[in-house]
Amino acid sequence: MALLITAALTLSLAVTFTLTSAKQAAACLSTSKLPGKWYSSNDRLSRIDVWVSDSCGLYMRAYSTCDYDAKKDCPWGGGRSKKLSPSRYVADAQYVKYTWNNASEQLRLARDSAYLSVQDIIKWNSGKIENFTVRMNK
């Protein structure tokens, strides 16, 4: 009998936590303007996927047009997702950093009406700095 009561309580708690997590994620989603799949015609930054975690963290994955097939998008950094952090430089913007073998790169995302503006700042190991902005659509 005690085993049945324990099992029932465990199931009840699991359902409660699942519903709470789903409600919390929905609340987080409604407060952020960034989540979704964003596309551009820029081969270097062809797509960005942004989503909200259960703990209200924003995560993203960046893509470039694949070298072997221009109709496909290849994820940056082996496809690993990156957590977005609030930008100190642009109000309401979020950013993420990538470190490559020859450069470090920062993507700064800011929602602009129906678009996503992505500022890409590349600091090459040679000291050269590139800075450009890509406008993306859903």
C-alpha positions, 0 to 999 in steps of 0.5 A, a space after each residue: 500500500 505504501 508503495 502505491 501511495 509513493 508511486 501516485 505521489 511521484 506521478 502527481 509531482 512529475 505532472 505538476 513539475 511538467 505543467 509548471 515548466 511548460 507554463 514557465 517556458 510559455 511565460 518566458 517566450 511571451 516576454 522575449 522577442 527573439 525566439 524563432 528561426 531567422 534567415 538572411 541572404 548572407 552566406 556567412 550568417 544564413 540562419 540563426 535559431 533562438 529558443 527559450 529553455 525551461 529556466 528562461 535562458 535564451 539559447 541560439 545556434 548560428 549557421 552559414 551556407 554550407 560550402 558543399 551545398 549552397 542550398 543547406 545551412 551548416 551550424 557553427 561550432 559543431 552545432 553546439 548551442 550557445 547561451 545568450 547574455 545581455 549586452 552592455 553596449 546595446 539596450 535590449 540586445 543579447 550577445 554570444 561569443 565564438 572562439 575560433 583558431 584564428 579569431 574571436 567573434 561576437 554576435 549581438 542580436 537585437 530585435 528591430 520591429 519585424 527584423 532581427 539585426 545581428 551585428 557580427 564583430 570579428 577580431 582576427 588574431 592578426 589584430 584586424 577587426 571586421 564589423 558588419 550587421 546582417 538583417 534577418 527575417 522569420 
